[in-house]
Amino acid sequence: MTERCAICGCQLHRTTGTYARPTPEGHSHASSHHYVAERFFGRSTNRGGQREALFRVCPWEQEGKTAVFCYDCHEELLHNPVLLKQDIFELAELVKRRGLAEDEKTESRDKAARRVEPLHEVIVRGLGAILAEERGG
């Protein structure tokens, strides 16, 4: 069975020693990605094991679920979203309006966790609006 990237649909491979190389093989190397970051649940393989969890229960019921992507879509697109100055300003306004801003940090990470949700909401609504427009409706 041929593996394909969940975003761009390219054919993936798992050839040893080619990941991230500046070649077609490097760009199309298979890479797994969690829908909701493991660090949100207190797990992090690159940060020495356990850390404080932001979520006890996944708000989207997707804990531990993954998809497979090519290097380009995984490392370049998913890990490096473009948020411009105006985007940050408007996200900050949304955070303030929803009571999720913090003057000073406390022991609680509740507001930090709750700020993840409106950012996801922005993505969902934005994608929905663009797709509806492009579908002609």
JOUR-V769798 format. One record per residue. N is the residue number from 0. RES is the residue in three letters. PHI is phi as a letter, one per 30 degrees, with the letter a starting at -180 (NA if undefined). OMEGA is omega in whole degrees, -180 to 180 (* if undefined). Layout:
BEGIN
[[N:RES:PHI:OMEGA] [N:RES:PHI:OMEGA]]
END
This chain:
BEGIN
[[0:MET:NA:180] [1:THR:d:175] [2:GLU:d:179] [3:ARG:b:178] [4:CYS:d:-179] [5:ALA:d:180] [6:ILE:c:-174] [7:CYS:c:176] [8:GLY:i:-179] [9:CYS:d:176] [10:GLN:d:-177] [11:LEU:c:173] [12:HIS:b:-178] [13:ARG:b:-179] [14:THR:d:-179] [15:THR:e:175] [16:GLY:i:-178] [17:THR:c:-177] [18:TYR:e:176] [19:ALA:i:176] [20:ARG:d:180] [21:PRO:d:-179] [22:THR:b:175] [23:PRO:e:178] [24:GLU:d:179] [25:GLY:d:-179] [26:HIS:d:-177] [27:SER:c:179] [28:HIS:d:-179] [29:ALA:d:-180] [30:SER:b:-180] [31:SER:d:-179] [32:HIS:b:176] [33:HIS:d:176] [34:TYR:d:177] [35:VAL:b:-173] [36:ALA:e:178] [37:GLU:e:-180] [38:ARG:d:178] [39:PHE:d:-180] [40:PHE:c:176] [41:GLY:i:-180] [42:ARG:c:178] [43:SER:a:-180] [44:THR:d:-178] [45:ASN:c:179] [46:ARG:b:174] [47:GLY:i:173] [48:GLY:j:-174] [49:GLN:d:173] [50:ARG:b:-180] [51:GLU:d:-179] [52:ALA:d:171] [53:LEU:d:-179] [54:PHE:c:171] [55:ARG:d:179] [56:VAL:b:-179] [57:CYS:d:-180] [58:PRO:d:-176] [59:TRP:c:-179] [60:GLU:h:-178] [61:GLN:b:-178] [62:GLU:e:177] [63:GLY:i:-178] [64:LYS:d:-176] [65:THR:b:170] [66:ALA:b:-180] [67:VAL:c:-176] [68:PHE:b:170] [69:CYS:d:179] [70:TYR:e:-177] [71:ASP:e:-178] [72:CYS:d:-179] [73:HIS:d:-173] [74:GLU:d:-176] [75:GLU:d:-175] [76:LEU:c:-175] [77:LEU:d:-177] [78:HIS:d:-176] [79:ASN:b:179] [80:PRO:d:179] [81:VAL:c:177] [82:LEU:b:-178] [83:LEU:d:-176] [84:LYS:e:-180] [85:GLN:d:178] [86:ASP:d:180] [87:ILE:d:178] [88:PHE:e:-178] [89:GLU:d:175] [90:LEU:d:177] [91:ALA:d:178] [92:GLU:d:178] [93:LEU:d:178] [94:VAL:e:180] [95:LYS:d:-178] [96:ARG:d:-179] [97:ARG:c:177] [98:GLY:i:-176] [99:LEU:c:177] [100:ALA:d:180] [101:GLU:b:175] [102:ASP:d:176] [103:GLU:b:178] [104:LYS:d:176] [105:THR:b:176] [106:GLU:d:-178] [107:SER:d:175] [108:ARG:c:-175] [109:ASP:e:-178] [110:LYS:d:177] [111:ALA:d:178] [112:ALA:d:-177] [113:ARG:d:176] [114:ARG:d:178] [115:VAL:d:-175] [116:GLU:d:178] [117:PRO:d:176] [118:LEU:d:176] [119:HIS:d:178] [120:GLU:d:177] [121:VAL:d:-180] [122:ILE:d:-179] [123:VAL:d:-179] [124:ARG:d:179] [125:GLY:d:178] [126:LEU:d:179] [127:GLY:d:-179] [128:ALA:d:-179] [129:ILE:d:179] [130:LEU:d:178] [131:ALA:d:179] [132:GLU:d:-178] [133:GLU:d:176] [134:ARG:d:179] [135:GLY:i:-178] [136:GLY:b:*]]
END
